[in-house]
Amino acid sequence: MGIIKFQKAKPMQAFLKIAVYGSAGSGKTYTALSQGIGLAEKVGKRVIVFDTEEGTDFLPQRGFDFDAVYTKSLADVYDTIQSLDPQEHACIIVDSISHLWDSAIAAYTGKKTSNESAGGIPMHAWSAIKGPYKALIRLLMECPFHVFILGRQKNVFEDDEFGNMKMVGKAMRAEGETAYEPHICARMEARPSPKDSSKQTYFVIYEKDRTGKLAGRTFANPDFKTIEPLLTMLKGDTQRKAETEDEVSAKDSELNDRADQAKIEKSSDILEACRGLLKEAKDMKSLGDVIEQCKAKKRYLLDKDKTALRTDINNRSEKLSQAA
């Protein structure tokens, strides 16, 4: 570990990473396919959909041409993505990540606890649950493909000042950070026509957009043209890779070790200084003054050094009492 060499900031995003969530029937799959196929056709390649809910069954009859993998297995999706050829496919659509998050939870086989029996999952289990899931999200963010992560919508509730639950917003039903890992996060909703309730318009609301081109904007019936301006923001053929959690933890653990060593050294130095003061105490009055000085530094002492100092004070007190 050491000082990281800095460099001039430069674009290192060659592929779009987009999260889309919404309620059933809000147009997520149709929109993602429209946009994904547009991206793929730009480079003469294909789209592959990881379909966990058979939501694409009728889309080929509506003119969509794409490849599909039907599975709810987190492992199958991960392994298949790793095997994809960037020369053949340009875009991945995961539909939906909500099912894969469910699969990650279902795969947990830890011992049941009273918390689990009450419908919850113990805190110690979440790292085991999130590990494989976060590995998949990391793969999706770093792979050399455009990616659409589709998720179902959930309502978010909080207690009000009177202890009553109230809805405060909407979010993707998945691990909490999922929707905000990609460059773009969009929510979709279907709104009935004011003149004909049998007809609907599909809207996309861009809640987050790191490119700055779509943030805060709403589009009706979005298609490839909606995201096409983003292509000017992509550079090269390399996707930036982030450090893994294990790599970060290793570095920070070393920093913690250094901090712990500094505490040990500081405590040892204070103990030796206090011992020197104790030796200079010639009577009980001067010993009392020394004890007060040592108390001011006591908070910096480790437990073992506190015990040692306490013993030294008792011994010095006994010796001075006998001398008197």
Secondary structure, DSSP 8 states (H G I E B T S, - for coil): --------------S-EEEEEESTTSSHHHHHHHHHHHHHHHTT-EEEEEESS-TTTTSGGGT---EEEE---HHHHHHHHHH--TTTEEEEEEETHHHHHHHHHHT------HHHHTT---GGGHHHHHHHHHHHHHHHHHSSSEEEEEEEEEEEEEE-TTS-EEEEEEEESSSTTGGGSSSEEEEEEEEE-SS-TT-EEEEEEEEEETTSSSTT-EEES--HHHHGGGGGG--SS-------HHHHHHHHHHHHHHHHHHHHHHHHHHHHHHHHHHHH--SHHHHHHHHHHHHHHGGGS-HHHHHHHHHHHHHHHHHHHHH-
